[in-house]
């Protein structure tokens, strides 16, 4: 069966995440991918784990008898139809189906990605998506649990907006850059902060271990994990000495110390050098604890200088000499963020 997956705006990790977790996905649009799986249950199970996923639709037919086919599939009082290829045709198609069905109403989409998950659930909408270029009709069968994501973003016991924490969905996507399932594997965040990465990894089945040099952060992480009924070890420990307390790690996913907030541009070059020394010290130590073939997903900040930006990721050539292979990288930055992040995937080699 063929499915089409829609991802959220602004998650630049979506492409890497989807290719790490789904076999042979095909990019259909800026925010959509198609893939094949045997059952709805299997498709929903895998996309519900993705940080980038917001909506999943299943191919249910062709477009030869489109109005009649859609009319026969409407199971609620409200429906919506979006033409993925020619958005301007959506309004007429909704009108045609409304006349055919009779006792019903429709909600017009605002763009060619259809309705938001919030509207679909709140209004109990039966949603259809038409790919006229391939003569395919899709019906939405799953939307993400936005209430759960909001809870993790805004309602955790300990939350410090000034700390510049990763949004939960970005943290989940970072965890999912590690190929395969997390069940039975150990994942460590050596700069755990208040536990954003650990929460997402624990929900994915990993055994999670966190480190931080600030005692309050250690306690905050423990409380946030308990709040969601998740378990994990959290230690008061310097990230450069991870190997002293943890061995046989399958994966490390972390946003390390990114430097002082509100850094003056004329101080950026000096700060970048200091961060690079810290990161190299960490990666040298982590190599001792990481299993052969194990993965690291790590944020490297881009610091804004007076005349140019300073990329802390320039240490990658030195990292390779330590025994790592650089697999992929992407840039993530929120519109309101004061810093850009390069997210890089490393793998331990012989």
NORBEL-V228667 format. One record per pair of residues at least 6 apart in sequence whose ideal C-beta (glycine too) atoms are under 6 Angstrom apart, sorted by the first residue. I is the first residue (numbers start at 1). J is the second residue. D is the distance in Angstrom with one decimal. If there is no record, write none. Layout:
I_J_D + I_J_D
This chain:
2_36_5.4 + 2_59_4.3 + 3_35_5.8 + 3_43_5.0 + 3_56_5.9 + 3_58_5.4 + 4_32_5.7 + 4_34_4.9 + 4_57_4.9 + 4_138_5.4 + 5_33_4.9 + 5_47_5.6 + 5_53_5.9 + 5_56_5.5 + 6_31_5.8 + 6_32_5.2 + 6_54_5.6 + 6_55_4.2 + 6_113_5.8 + 7_14_4.2 + 7_31_5.2 + 7_52_4.2 + 8_54_4.9 + 11_52_4.5 + 12_330_5.2 + 12_332_5.1 + 13_173_4.0 + 13_330_6.0 + 14_52_3.7 + 16_177_5.6 + 16_328_5.7 + 17_50_5.9 + 17_52_5.3 + 17_173_4.6 + 17_176_4.6 + 18_25_5.1 + 18_33_5.6 + 20_177_5.5 + 20_179_5.0 + 21_176_5.5 + 22_35_5.2 + 25_33_4.6 + 25_35_4.6 + 26_34_4.8 + 27_33_5.6 + 28_34_5.2 + 31_113_5.8 + 37_43_4.4 + 40_141_6.0 + 44_142_4.9 + 47_53_4.5 + 47_56_5.1 + 51_169_4.1 + 51_172_3.1 + 51_173_3.6 + 52_173_5.5 + 53_144_6.0 + 54_117_5.6 + 54_144_4.9 + 55_117_5.8 + 55_143_5.1 + 56_141_5.9 + 56_142_4.2 + 57_129_5.3 + 57_138_3.8 + 57_139_6.0 + 57_140_4.6 + 58_139_5.9 + 58_141_5.0 + 59_136_5.4 + 59_138_5.5 + 60_137_5.6 + 60_139_4.8 + 61_69_5.1 + 61_137_4.5 + 62_135_5.1 + 63_135_4.9 + 67_96_5.0 + 67_97_5.5 + 67_100_5.4 + 70_97_5.2 + 70_128_5.4 + 71_97_5.6 + 71_100_4.6 + 71_101_5.0 + 74_101_6.0 + 74_126_5.0 + 75_126_5.6 + 76_124_4.9 + 76_126_4.8 + 77_104_5.8 + 78_105_5.5 + 78_123_5.2 + 78_125_4.9 + 79_106_5.3 + 79_126_4.6 + 80_106_5.7 + 80_107_4.7 + 80_109_6.0 + 80_115_5.3 + 80_125_5.3 + 80_127_4.9 + 81_93_4.9 + 81_94_5.1 + 81_128_4.7 + 82_90_5.3 + 82_109_4.5 + 82_114_4.2 + 82_129_5.2 + 83_89_4.4 + 83_90_4.9 + 83_130_4.8 + 84_112_5.5 + 84_129_5.6 + 84_131_5.1 + 85_132_4.9 + 85_133_4.9 + 87_112_4.1 + 94_106_4.3 + 98_106_5.6 + 109_115_5.6 + 114_127_5.8 + 114_129_5.6 + 115_127_5.7 + 117_143_3.5 + 117_144_5.7 + 117_146_5.7 + 120_127_5.8 + 120_143_5.4 + 127_140_4.0 + 128_139_5.5 + 129_138_4.4 + 130_137_5.8 + 149_168_5.7 + 152_168_4.3 + 153_168_5.3 + 156_224_5.0 + 157_223_4.8 + 157_227_5.2 + 158_194_5.2 + 158_220_3.7 + 158_223_5.7 + 158_224_5.8 + 165_196_5.4 + 166_196_5.3 + 166_255_5.7 + 171_196_4.5 + 171_197_5.0 + 171_200_4.6 + 172_200_4.2 + 174_253_5.3 + 174_297_5.0 + 175_200_4.9 + 175_201_4.8 + 175_204_5.7 + 175_253_5.5 + 177_297_4.8 + 177_345_5.5 + 178_251_4.7 + 178_295_5.0 + 182_204_4.2 + 182_205_4.4 + 182_206_3.9 + 183_205_3.9 + 185_206_5.6 + 185_250_3.9 + 186_207_4.8 + 186_249_5.4 + 186_250_5.2 + 187_201_4.5 + 187_206_4.1 + 187_208_5.5 + 187_251_4.6 + 188_209_4.6 + 188_246_5.9 + 188_249_5.2 + 188_252_5.1 + 189_197_4.4 + 189_198_5.5 + 189_210_5.0 + 189_254_4.8 + 190_211_4.6 + 190_239_3.7 + 190_242_5.1 + 190_254_5.6 + 191_239_5.5 + 191_254_5.0 + 191_256_4.5 + 192_198_5.7 + 192_210_3.2 + 192_212_5.1 + 192_221_5.2 + 193_217_5.5 + 194_220_4.5 + 194_221_5.8 + 194_224_5.8 + 195_221_3.5 + 195_224_4.6 + 195_225_5.9 + 197_253_5.2 + 198_208_4.5 + 198_210_5.0 + 198_232_5.4 + 201_208_4.9 + 202_208_4.8 + 202_230_4.1 + 202_232_5.7 + 208_232_3.9 + 209_233_4.6 + 209_246_5.7 + 210_221_5.4 + 210_234_4.4 + 211_235_5.2 + 211_237_4.5 + 211_239_5.8 + 212_218_5.3 + 213_238_5.4 + 215_236_5.6 + 218_234_5.1 + 218_236_5.1 + 221_234_4.8 + 222_234_5.2 + 225_232_5.2 + 237_245_6.0 + 239_282_5.2 + 240_281_4.6 + 240_282_5.4 + 240_285_5.3 + 242_285_5.6 + 242_286_5.7 + 242_289_5.7 + 243_285_5.1 + 243_288_4.0 + 243_289_4.6 + 246_289_5.5 + 247_289_5.3 + 248_291_5.8 + 249_289_5.0 + 249_290_5.1 + 250_291_5.9 + 250_294_5.5 + 251_295_4.8 + 252_286_5.9 + 252_296_4.6 + 253_297_4.5 + 254_298_5.6 + 255_299_4.2 + 258_301_4.4 + 259_271_4.9 + 259_275_5.7 + 263_271_5.8 + 265_304_5.7 + 265_305_5.2 + 265_306_4.7 + 266_306_5.5 + 268_303_4.0 + 268_305_4.2 + 268_310_5.2 + 269_305_5.9 + 269_310_5.6 + 271_303_6.0 + 272_303_5.1 + 272_310_3.9 + 272_312_5.4 + 275_312_4.9 + 276_312_5.4 + 276_315_4.8 + 280_315_5.6 + 283_319_5.6 + 283_322_5.9 + 284_322_5.7 + 287_322_5.8 + 287_323_5.7 + 290_348_4.8 + 292_348_5.9 + 294_348_4.9 + 295_347_5.4 + 296_346_4.2 + 297_345_5.4 + 298_344_5.8 + 299_341_4.7 + 299_343_5.6 + 300_312_4.6 + 300_313_3.9 + 300_342_4.5 + 301_312_5.6 + 301_339_5.3 + 301_341_6.0 + 302_309_5.2 + 302_311_5.4 + 302_340_4.1 + 303_310_4.5 + 313_342_4.7 + 316_326_5.4 + 323_349_5.5 + 324_346_4.3 + 325_347_4.9 + 325_349_5.1 + 326_346_5.9 + 327_345_4.3 + 327_347_5.7 + 328_345_4.8 + 329_342_5.7 + 329_344_4.3 + 330_343_5.6 + 331_342_5.5 + 332_341_4.9 + 332_343_5.8 + 333_340_4.2
